[in-house]
Amino acid sequence: MSIKGFHIVFVTVSTLLCLFLALWSFILAPERSGMITALGIVGCAGALLMPVYGVCFYKKVT
């Protein structure tokens, strides 16, 4: 696997991890606190921005 192929896979896995983090913090967390809410917000931001970065990277290397 080339480095650009690995990069695309890594961005995809990172996006899925951010989605899981947001889902866990807003729906599945056993208790609510400021830190858990902050993790959810960061997870949402990552889930939105990682695919944008992936598309920009893909356009740049092809």
N, CA, C, O and CB atoms as a CASP TS submission, in Angstrom:
PFRMAT TS
TARGET T0000
AUTHOR 0000-0000-0000
METHOD Language model
MODEL 1
PARENT N/A
ATOM      1  N   MET     1       0.855  -1.174   0.000  1.00  0.00           N
ATOM      2  CA  MET     1       0.000   0.000   0.000  1.00  0.00           C
ATOM      3  C   MET     1       0.901   1.237   0.000  1.00  0.00           C
ATOM      4  O   MET     1       1.853   1.326   0.776  1.00  0.00           O
ATOM      5  CB  MET     1      -0.973  -0.002   1.233  1.00  0.00           C
ATOM      6  N   SER     2       0.593   2.164  -0.860  1.00  0.00           N
ATOM      7  CA  SER     2       1.382   3.387  -0.949  1.00  0.00           C
ATOM      8  C   SER     2       1.071   4.308   0.225  1.00  0.00           C
ATOM      9  O   SER     2       0.104   4.096   0.957  1.00  0.00           O
ATOM     10  CB  SER     2       1.114   4.108  -2.281  1.00  0.00           C
ATOM     11  N   ILE     3       1.886   5.309   0.389  1.00  0.00           N
ATOM     12  CA  ILE     3       1.689   6.259   1.489  1.00  0.00           C
ATOM     13  C   ILE     3       0.404   7.052   1.312  1.00  0.00           C
ATOM     14  O   ILE     3      -0.255   7.387   2.297  1.00  0.00           O
ATOM     15  CB  ILE     3       2.879   7.215   1.588  1.00  0.00           C
ATOM     16  N   LYS     4       0.034   7.359   0.060  1.00  0.00           N
ATOM     17  CA  LYS     4      -1.227   8.092  -0.135  1.00  0.00           C
ATOM     18  C   LYS     4      -2.430   7.194   0.124  1.00  0.00           C
ATOM     19  O   LYS     4      -3.452   7.668   0.621  1.00  0.00           O
ATOM     20  CB  LYS     4      -1.300   8.667  -1.558  1.00  0.00           C
ATOM     21  N   GLY     5      -2.331   5.916  -0.202  1.00  0.00           N
ATOM     22  CA  GLY     5      -3.401   4.982   0.120  1.00  0.00           C
ATOM     23  C   GLY     5      -3.567   4.826   1.626  1.00  0.00           C
ATOM     24  O   GLY     5      -4.684   4.806   2.142  1.00  0.00           O
ATOM     25  N   PHE     6      -2.446   4.717   2.316  1.00  0.00           N
ATOM     26  CA  PHE     6      -2.496   4.642   3.776  1.00  0.00           C
ATOM     27  C   PHE     6      -3.093   5.913   4.359  1.00  0.00           C
ATOM     28  O   PHE     6      -3.847   5.854   5.331  1.00  0.00           O
ATOM     29  CB  PHE     6      -1.095   4.403   4.354  1.00  0.00           C
ATOM     30  N   HIS     7      -2.765   7.055   3.780  1.00  0.00           N
ATOM     31  CA  HIS     7      -3.273   8.339   4.257  1.00  0.00           C
ATOM     32  C   HIS     7      -4.801   8.402   4.130  1.00  0.00           C
ATOM     33  O   HIS     7      -5.479   8.864   5.048  1.00  0.00           O
ATOM     34  CB  HIS     7      -2.623   9.497   3.473  1.00  0.00           C
ATOM     35  N   ILE     8      -5.336   7.946   3.014  1.00  0.00           N
ATOM     36  CA  ILE     8      -6.785   7.933   2.812  1.00  0.00           C
ATOM     37  C   ILE     8      -7.450   7.003   3.821  1.00  0.00           C
ATOM     38  O   ILE     8      -8.486   7.348   4.390  1.00  0.00           O
ATOM     39  CB  ILE     8      -7.131   7.499   1.371  1.00  0.00           C
ATOM     40  N   VAL     9      -6.865   5.826   4.048  1.00  0.00           N
ATOM     41  CA  VAL     9      -7.414   4.893   5.040  1.00  0.00           C
ATOM     42  C   VAL     9      -7.358   5.506   6.432  1.00  0.00           C
ATOM     43  O   VAL     9      -8.314   5.382   7.198  1.00  0.00           O
ATOM     44  CB  VAL     9      -6.643   3.554   5.017  1.00  0.00           C
ATOM     45  N   PHE    10      -6.264   6.160   6.769  1.00  0.00           N
ATOM     46  CA  PHE    10      -6.110   6.779   8.087  1.00  0.00           C
ATOM     47  C   PHE    10      -7.141   7.890   8.298  1.00  0.00           C
ATOM     48  O   PHE    10      -7.709   8.001   9.384  1.00  0.00           O
ATOM     49  CB  PHE    10      -4.687   7.340   8.251  1.00  0.00           C
ATOM     50  N   VAL    11      -7.388   8.704   7.288  1.00  0.00           N
ATOM     51  CA  VAL    11      -8.389   9.772   7.401  1.00  0.00           C
ATOM     52  C   VAL    11      -9.783   9.164   7.579  1.00  0.00           C
ATOM     53  O   VAL    11     -10.587   9.678   8.355  1.00  0.00           O
ATOM     54  CB  VAL    11      -8.356  10.696   6.146  1.00  0.00           C
ATOM     55  N   THR    12     -10.069   8.079   6.868  1.00  0.00           N
ATOM     56  CA  THR    12     -11.367   7.413   7.003  1.00  0.00           C
ATOM     57  C   THR    12     -11.556   6.852   8.405  1.00  0.00           C
ATOM     58  O   THR    12     -12.613   7.036   9.007  1.00  0.00           O
ATOM     59  CB  THR    12     -11.503   6.293   5.970  1.00  0.00           C
ATOM     60  N   VAL    13     -10.553   6.177   8.925  1.00  0.00           N
ATOM     61  CA  VAL    13     -10.638   5.611  10.273  1.00  0.00           C
ATOM     62  C   VAL    13     -10.743   6.725  11.312  1.00  0.00           C
ATOM     63  O   VAL    13     -11.483   6.590  12.287  1.00  0.00           O
ATOM     64  CB  VAL    13      -9.410   4.718  10.567  1.00  0.00           C
ATOM     65  N   SER    14     -10.024   7.806  11.120  1.00  0.00           N
ATOM     66  CA  SER    14     -10.101   8.935  12.047  1.00  0.00           C
ATOM     67  C   SER    14     -11.490   9.566  12.038  1.00  0.00           C
ATOM     68  O   SER    14     -11.989   9.979  13.085  1.00  0.00           O
ATOM     69  CB  SER    14      -9.046   9.987  11.693  1.00  0.00           C
ATOM     70  N   THR    15     -12.109   9.643  10.883  1.00  0.00           N
ATOM     71  CA  THR    15     -13.474  10.174  10.786  1.00  0.00           C
ATOM     72  C   THR    15     -14.452   9.279  11.540  1.00  0.00           C
ATOM     73  O   THR    15     -15.315   9.771  12.267  1.00  0.00           O
ATOM     74  CB  THR    15     -13.903  10.304   9.309  1.00  0.00           C
ATOM     75  N   LEU    16     -14.318   7.978  11.366  1.00  0.00           N
ATOM     76  CA  LEU    16     -15.191   7.046  12.084  1.00  0.00           C
ATOM     77  C   LEU    16     -14.978   7.138  13.595  1.00  0.00           C
ATOM     78  O   LEU    16     -15.937   7.050  14.361  1.00  0.00           O
ATOM     79  CB  LEU    16     -14.943   5.610  11.606  1.00  0.00           C
ATOM     80  N   LEU    17     -13.741   7.311  14.021  1.00  0.00           N
ATOM     81  CA  LEU    17     -13.460   7.473  15.447  1.00  0.00           C
ATOM     82  C   LEU    17     -14.093   8.753  15.986  1.00  0.00           C
ATOM     83  O   LEU    17     -14.631   8.750  17.093  1.00  0.00           O
ATOM     84  CB  LEU    17     -11.947   7.487  15.695  1.00  0.00           C
ATOM     85  N   CYS    18     -14.038   9.832  15.233  1.00  0.00           N
ATOM     86  CA  CYS    18     -14.675  11.085  15.657  1.00  0.00           C
ATOM     87  C   CYS    18     -16.191  10.929  15.750  1.00  0.00           C
ATOM     88  O   CYS    18     -16.815  11.459  16.669  1.00  0.00           O
ATOM     89  CB  CYS    18     -14.324  12.220  14.684  1.00  0.00           C
ATOM     90  N   LEU    19     -16.780  10.206  14.804  1.00  0.00           N
ATOM     91  CA  LEU    19     -18.221   9.951  14.863  1.00  0.00           C
ATOM     92  C   LEU    19     -18.590   9.143  16.102  1.00  0.00           C
ATOM     93  O   LEU    19     -19.580   9.439  16.771  1.00  0.00           O
ATOM     94  CB  LEU    19     -18.684   9.215  13.603  1.00  0.00           C
ATOM     95  N   PHE    20     -17.796   8.128  16.405  1.00  0.00           N
ATOM     96  CA  PHE    20     -18.041   7.333  17.601  1.00  0.00           C
ATOM     97  C   PHE    20     -17.912   8.188  18.857  1.00  0.00           C
ATOM     98  O   PHE    20     -18.729   8.074  19.771  1.00  0.00           O
ATOM     99  CB  PHE    20     -17.073   6.149  17.663  1.00  0.00           C
ATOM    100  N   LEU    21     -16.899   9.036  18.908  1.00  0.00           N
ATOM    101  CA  LEU    21     -16.695   9.900  20.072  1.00  0.00           C
ATOM    102  C   LEU    21     -17.883  10.827  20.274  1.00  0.00           C
ATOM    103  O   LEU    21     -18.335  11.016  21.403  1.00  0.00           O
ATOM    104  CB  LEU    21     -15.409  10.719  19.916  1.00  0.00           C
ATOM    105  N   ALA    22     -18.393  11.407  19.195  1.00  0.00           N
ATOM    106  CA  ALA    22     -19.556  12.290  19.300  1.00  0.00           C
ATOM    107  C   ALA    22     -20.793  11.518  19.728  1.00  0.00           C
ATOM    108  O   ALA    22     -21.549  11.981  20.583  1.00  0.00           O
ATOM    109  CB  ALA    22     -19.815  12.994  17.969  1.00  0.00           C
ATOM    110  N   LEU    23     -21.007  10.351  19.146  1.00  0.00           N
ATOM    111  CA  LEU    23     -22.151   9.522  19.512  1.00  0.00           C
ATOM    112  C   LEU    23     -22.083   9.126  20.979  1.00  0.00           C
ATOM    113  O   LEU    23     -23.075   9.224  21.700  1.00  0.00           O
ATOM    114  CB  LEU    23     -22.214   8.273  18.630  1.00  0.00           C
ATOM    115  N   TRP    24     -20.922   8.681  21.417  1.00  0.00           N
ATOM    116  CA  TRP    24     -20.776   8.273  22.810  1.00  0.00           C
ATOM    117  C   TRP    24     -21.030   9.435  23.764  1.00  0.00           C
ATOM    118  O   TRP    24     -21.734   9.278  24.762  1.00  0.00           O
ATOM    119  CB  TRP    24     -19.386   7.699  23.048  1.00  0.00           C
ATOM    120  N   SER    25     -20.466  10.583  23.467  1.00  0.00           N
ATOM    121  CA  SER    25     -20.561  11.700  24.413  1.00  0.00           C
ATOM    122  C   SER    25     -21.964  12.277  24.509  1.00  0.00           C
ATOM    123  O   SER    25     -22.366  12.740  25.577  1.00  0.00           O
ATOM    124  CB  SER    25     -19.601  12.789  24.017  1.00  0.00           C
ATOM    125  N   PHE    26     -22.723  12.261  23.408  1.00  0.00           N
ATOM    126  CA  PHE    26     -24.059  12.864  23.447  1.00  0.00           C
ATOM    127  C   PHE    26     -25.165  11.854  23.751  1.00  0.00           C
ATOM    128  O   PHE    26     -26.229  12.250  24.227  1.00  0.00           O
ATOM    129  CB  PHE    26     -24.349  13.540  22.129  1.00  0.00           C
ATOM    130  N   ILE    27     -24.949  10.571  23.495  1.00  0.00           N
ATOM    131  CA  ILE    27     -26.020   9.599  23.667  1.00  0.00           C
ATOM    132  C   ILE    27     -25.683   8.529  24.706  1.00  0.00           C
ATOM    133  O   ILE    27     -26.527   8.192  25.536  1.00  0.00           O
ATOM    134  CB  ILE    27     -26.330   8.943  22.345  1.00  0.00           C
ATOM    135  N   LEU    28     -24.473   7.995  24.671  1.00  0.00           N
ATOM    136  CA  LEU    28     -24.151   6.819  25.470  1.00  0.00           C
ATOM    137  C   LEU    28     -23.373   7.096  26.752  1.00  0.00           C
ATOM    138  O   LEU    28     -23.152   6.172  27.534  1.00  0.00           O
ATOM    139  CB  LEU    28     -23.381   5.880  24.645  1.00  0.00           C
ATOM    140  N   ALA    29     -22.958   8.315  26.991  1.00  0.00           N
ATOM    141  CA  ALA    29     -22.159   8.615  28.183  1.00  0.00           C
ATOM    142  C   ALA    29     -22.979   8.375  29.446  1.00  0.00           C
ATOM    143  O   ALA    29     -24.151   8.746  29.503  1.00  0.00           O
ATOM    144  CB  ALA    29     -21.649  10.073  28.146  1.00  0.00           C
ATOM    145  N   PRO    30     -22.371   7.757  30.459  1.00  0.00           N
ATOM    146  CA  PRO    30     -23.118   7.466  31.681  1.00  0.00           C
ATOM    147  C   PRO    30     -23.501   8.714  32.474  1.00  0.00           C
ATOM    148  O   PRO    30     -24.491   8.697  33.205  1.00  0.00           O
ATOM    149  CB  PRO    30     -22.312   6.554  32.555  1.00  0.00           C
ATOM    150  N   GLU    31     -22.751   9.768  32.345  1.00  0.00           N
ATOM    151  CA  GLU    31     -23.081  11.016  33.036  1.00  0.00           C
ATOM    152  C   GLU    31     -22.652  12.200  32.179  1.00  0.00           C
ATOM    153  O   GLU    31     -21.770  12.076  31.329  1.00  0.00           O
ATOM    154  CB  GLU    31     -22.400  11.077  34.432  1.00  0.00           C
ATOM    155  N   ARG    32     -23.267  13.320  32.404  1.00  0.00           N
ATOM    156  CA  ARG    32     -22.952  14.537  31.646  1.00  0.00           C
ATOM    157  C   ARG    32     -22.010  15.405  32.474  1.00  0.00           C
ATOM    158  O   ARG    32     -22.215  15.605  33.671  1.00  0.00           O
ATOM    159  CB  ARG    32     -24.252  15.326  31.278  1.00  0.00           C
ATOM    160  N   SER    33     -20.990  15.909  31.822  1.00  0.00           N
ATOM    161  CA  SER    33     -20.107  16.892  32.444  1.00  0.00           C
ATOM    162  C   SER    33     -19.587  17.808  31.340  1.00  0.00           C
ATOM    163  O   SER    33     -19.802  17.562  30.153  1.00  0.00           O
ATOM    164  CB  SER    33     -18.923  16.198  33.222  1.00  0.00           C
ATOM    165  N   GLY    34     -18.913  18.845  31.749  1.00  0.00           N
ATOM    166  CA  GLY    34     -18.377  19.791  30.776  1.00  0.00           C
ATOM    167  C   GLY    34     -17.345  19.159  29.863  1.00  0.00           C
ATOM    168  O   GLY    34     -17.284  19.480  28.676  1.00  0.00           O
ATOM    169  N   MET    35     -16.531  18.260  30.409  1.00  0.00           N
ATOM    170  CA  MET    35     -15.492  17.614  29.607  1.00  0.00           C
ATOM    171  C   MET    35     -16.108  16.677  28.566  1.00  0.00           C
ATOM    172  O   MET    35     -15.636  16.621  27.430  1.00  0.00           O
ATOM    173  CB  MET    35     -14.523  16.837  30.512  1.00  0.00           C
ATOM    174  N   ILE    36     -17.141  15.951  28.937  1.00  0.00           N
ATOM    175  CA  ILE    36     -17.781  15.038  27.990  1.00  0.00           C
ATOM    176  C   ILE    36     -18.469  15.819  26.874  1.00  0.00           C
ATOM    177  O   ILE    36     -18.437  15.412  25.713  1.00  0.00           O
ATOM    178  CB  ILE    36     -18.797  14.134  28.713  1.00  0.00           C
ATOM    179  N   THR    37     -19.087  16.935  27.229  1.00  0.00           N
ATOM    180  CA  THR    37     -19.701  17.781  26.201  1.00  0.00           C
ATOM    181  C   THR    37     -18.637  18.349  25.267  1.00  0.00           C
ATOM    182  O   THR    37     -18.843  18.409  24.055  1.00  0.00           O
ATOM    183  CB  THR    37     -20.505  18.927  26.851  1.00  0.00           C
ATOM    184  N   ALA    38     -17.498  18.766  25.828  1.00  0.00           N
ATOM    185  CA  ALA    38     -16.404  19.283  25.000  1.00  0.00           C
ATOM    186  C   ALA    38     -15.875  18.200  24.060  1.00  0.00           C
ATOM    187  O   ALA    38     -15.574  18.479  22.899  1.00  0.00           O
ATOM    188  CB  ALA    38     -15.263  19.817  25.889  1.00  0.00           C
ATOM    189  N   LEU    39     -15.759  16.962  24.558  1.00  0.00           N
ATOM    190  CA  LEU    39     -15.333  15.860  23.699  1.00  0.00           C
ATOM    191  C   LEU    39     -16.321  15.630  22.562  1.00  0.00           C
ATOM    192  O   LEU    39     -15.921  15.336  21.435  1.00  0.00           O
ATOM    193  CB  LEU    39     -15.171  14.582  24.518  1.00  0.00           C
ATOM    194  N   GLY    40     -17.609  15.764  22.857  1.00  0.00           N
ATOM    195  CA  GLY    40     -18.622  15.615  21.819  1.00  0.00           C
ATOM    196  C   GLY    40     -18.514  16.682  20.751  1.00  0.00           C
ATOM    197  O   GLY    40     -18.665  16.401  19.562  1.00  0.00           O
ATOM    198  N   ILE    41     -18.253  17.911  21.178  1.00  0.00           N
ATOM    199  CA  ILE    41     -18.112  19.007  20.220  1.00  0.00           C
ATOM    200  C   ILE    41     -16.876  18.802  19.351  1.00  0.00           C
ATOM    201  O   ILE    41     -16.920  19.019  18.140  1.00  0.00           O
ATOM    202  CB  ILE    41     -18.031  20.358  20.952  1.00  0.00           C
ATOM    203  N   VAL    42     -15.783  18.386  19.966  1.00  0.00           N
ATOM    204  CA  VAL    42     -14.557  18.114  19.204  1.00  0.00           C
ATOM    205  C   VAL    42     -14.779  16.945  18.245  1.00  0.00           C
ATOM    206  O   VAL    42     -14.294  16.962  17.114  1.00  0.00           O
ATOM    207  CB  VAL    42     -13.372  17.808  20.161  1.00  0.00           C
ATOM    208  N   GLY    43     -15.515  15.928  18.704  1.00  0.00           N
ATOM    209  CA  GLY    43     -15.829  14.794  17.830  1.00  0.00           C
ATOM    210  C   GLY    43     -16.654  15.215  16.622  1.00  0.00           C
ATOM    211  O   GLY    43     -16.405  14.760  15.505  1.00  0.00           O
ATOM    212  N   CYS    44     -17.635  16.083  16.845  1.00  0.00           N
ATOM    213  CA  CYS    44     -18.451  16.588  15.729  1.00  0.00           C
ATOM    214  C   CYS    44     -17.606  17.405  14.759  1.00  0.00           C
ATOM    215  O   CYS    44     -17.738  17.269  13.542  1.00  0.00           O
ATOM    216  CB  CYS    44     -19.618  17.446  16.257  1.00  0.00           C
ATOM    217  N   ALA    45     -16.740  18.249  15.300  1.00  0.00           N
ATOM    218  CA  ALA    45     -15.874  19.063  14.437  1.00  0.00           C
ATOM    219  C   ALA    45     -14.952  18.168  13.607  1.00  0.00           C
ATOM    220  O   ALA    45     -14.768  18.394  12.411  1.00  0.00           O
ATOM    221  CB  ALA    45     -15.036  20.053  15.284  1.00  0.00           C
ATOM    222  N   GLY    46     -14.380  17.158  14.247  1.00  0.00           N
ATOM    223  CA  GLY    46     -13.513  16.232  13.520  1.00  0.00           C
ATOM    224  C   GLY    46     -14.261  15.452  12.465  1.00  0.00           C
ATOM    225  O   GLY    46     -13.753  15.233  11.366  1.00  0.00           O
ATOM    226  N   ALA    47     -15.480  15.028  12.800  1.00  0.00           N
ATOM    227  CA  ALA    47     -16.286  14.262  11.846  1.00  0.00           C
ATOM    228  C   ALA    47     -16.679  15.106  10.643  1.00  0.00           C
ATOM    229  O   ALA    47     -16.903  14.567   9.560  1.00  0.00           O
ATOM    230  CB  ALA    47     -17.537  13.715  12.526  1.00  0.00           C
ATOM    231  N   LEU    48     -16.767  16.412  10.816  1.00  0.00           N
ATOM    232  CA  LEU    48     -17.094  17.292   9.695  1.00  0.00           C
ATOM    233  C   LEU    48     -15.855  17.705   8.899  1.00  0.00           C
ATOM    234  O   LEU    48     -15.912  17.813   7.674  1.00  0.00           O
ATOM    235  CB  LEU    48     -17.811  18.529  10.202  1.00  0.00           C
ATOM    236  N   LEU    49     -14.748  17.933   9.584  1.00  0.00           N
ATOM    237  CA  LEU    49     -13.567  18.471   8.916  1.00  0.00           C
ATOM    238  C   LEU    49     -12.642  17.406   8.320  1.00  0.00           C
ATOM    239  O   LEU    49     -11.952  17.673   7.336  1.00  0.00           O
ATOM    240  CB  LEU    49     -12.794  19.302   9.883  1.00  0.00           C
ATOM    241  N   MET    50     -12.622  16.217   8.898  1.00  0.00           N
ATOM    242  CA  MET    50     -11.750  15.162   8.355  1.00  0.00           C
ATOM    243  C   MET    50     -12.107  14.796   6.914  1.00  0.00           C
ATOM    244  O   MET    50     -11.199  14.687   6.090  1.00  0.00           O
ATOM    245  CB  MET    50     -11.831  13.917   9.232  1.00  0.00           C
ATOM    246  N   PRO    51     -13.379  14.600   6.569  1.00  0.00           N
ATOM    247  CA  PRO    51     -13.688  14.304   5.161  1.00  0.00           C
ATOM    248  C   PRO    51     -13.325  15.448   4.221  1.00  0.00           C
ATOM    249  O   PRO    51     -12.913  15.208   3.086  1.00  0.00           O
ATOM    250  CB  PRO    51     -15.160  13.985   5.014  1.00  0.00           C
ATOM    251  N   VAL    52     -13.472  16.677   4.676  1.00  0.00           N
ATOM    252  CA  VAL    52     -13.084  17.824   3.849  1.00  0.00           C
ATOM    253  C   VAL    52     -11.585  17.763   3.565  1.00  0.00           C
ATOM    254  O   VAL    52     -11.148  17.962   2.431  1.00  0.00           O
ATOM    255  CB  VAL    52     -13.455  19.166   4.549  1.00  0.00           C
ATOM    256  N   TYR    53     -10.805  17.486   4.609  1.00  0.00           N
ATOM    257  CA  TYR    53      -9.359  17.343   4.436  1.00  0.00           C
ATOM    258  C   TYR    53      -9.043  16.170   3.507  1.00  0.00           C
ATOM    259  O   TYR    53      -8.160  16.277   2.657  1.00  0.00           O
ATOM    260  CB  TYR    53      -8.669  17.144   5.801  1.00  0.00           C
ATOM    261  N   GLY    54      -9.756  15.056   3.664  1.00  0.00           N
ATOM    262  CA  GLY    54      -9.521  13.892   2.813  1.00  0.00           C
ATOM    263  C   GLY    54      -9.780  14.184   1.351  1.00  0.00           C
ATOM    264  O   GLY    54      -9.013  13.758   0.487  1.00  0.00           O
ATOM    265  N   VAL    55     -10.847  14.905   1.063  1.00  0.00           N
ATOM    266  CA  VAL    55     -11.163  15.260  -0.329  1.00  0.00           C
ATOM    267  C   VAL    55     -10.094  16.198  -0.888  1.00  0.00           C
ATOM    268  O   VAL    55      -9.645  16.020  -2.021  1.00  0.00           O
ATOM    269  CB  VAL    55     -12.564  15.924  -0.422  1.00  0.00           C
ATOM    270  N   CYS    56      -9.687  17.190  -0.106  1.00  0.00           N
ATOM    271  CA  CYS    56      -8.635  18.113  -0.564  1.00  0.00           C
ATOM    272  C   CYS    56      -7.332  17.368  -0.814  1.00  0.00           C
ATOM    273  O   CYS    56      -6.651  17.627  -1.806  1.00  0.00           O
ATOM    274  CB  CYS    56      -8.408  19.235   0.470  1.00  0.00           C
ATOM    275  N   PHE    57      -6.981  16.452   0.070  1.00  0.00           N
ATOM    276  CA  PHE    57      -5.768  15.659  -0.109  1.00  0.00           C
ATOM    277  C   PHE    57      -5.862  14.804  -1.363  1.00  0.00           C
ATOM    278  O   PHE    57      -4.915  14.733  -2.146  1.00  0.00           O
ATOM    279  CB  PHE    57      -5.518  14.775   1.116  1.00  0.00           C
ATOM    280  N   TYR    58      -7.013  14.152  -1.555  1.00  0.00           N
ATOM    281  CA  TYR    58      -7.193  13.285  -2.712  1.00  0.00           C
ATOM    282  C   TYR    58      -7.091  14.062  -4.020  1.00  0.00           C
ATOM    283  O   TYR    58      -6.488  13.591  -4.984  1.00  0.00           O
ATOM    284  CB  TYR    58      -8.536  12.580  -2.632  1.00  0.00           C
ATOM    285  N   LYS    59      -7.685  15.260  -4.049  1.00  0.00           N
ATOM    286  CA  LYS    59      -7.597  16.093  -5.259  1.00  0.00           C
ATOM    287  C   LYS    59      -6.163  16.541  -5.516  1.00  0.00           C
ATOM    288  O   LYS    59      -5.746  16.670  -6.666  1.00  0.00           O
ATOM    289  CB  LYS    59      -8.513  17.321  -5.135  1.00  0.00           C
ATOM    290  N   LYS    60      -5.415  16.777  -4.448  1.00  0.00           N
ATOM    291  CA  LYS    60      -4.043  17.249  -4.594  1.00  0.00           C
ATOM    292  C   LYS    60      -3.122  16.161  -5.149  1.00  0.00           C
ATOM    293  O   LYS    60      -2.236  16.450  -5.953  1.00  0.00           O
ATOM    294  CB  LYS    60      -3.517  17.740  -3.252  1.00  0.00           C
ATOM    295  N   VAL    61      -3.327  14.914  -4.726  1.00  0.00           N
ATOM    296  CA  VAL    61      -2.417  13.847  -5.142  1.00  0.00           C
ATOM    297  C   VAL    61      -2.821  13.184  -6.449  1.00  0.00           C
ATOM    298  O   VAL    61      -2.032  12.429  -7.018  1.00  0.00           O
ATOM    299  CB  VAL    61      -2.333  12.809  -4.070  1.00  0.00           C
ATOM    300  N   THR    62      -4.030  13.445  -6.940  1.00  0.00           N
ATOM    301  CA  THR    62      -4.420  12.816  -8.214  1.00  0.00           C
ATOM    302  C   THR    62      -4.354  13.799  -9.355  1.00  0.00           C
ATOM    303  O   THR    62      -4.648  13.441 -10.495  1.00  0.00           O
ATOM    304  CB  THR    62      -5.824  12.236  -8.121  1.00  0.00           C
TER
END
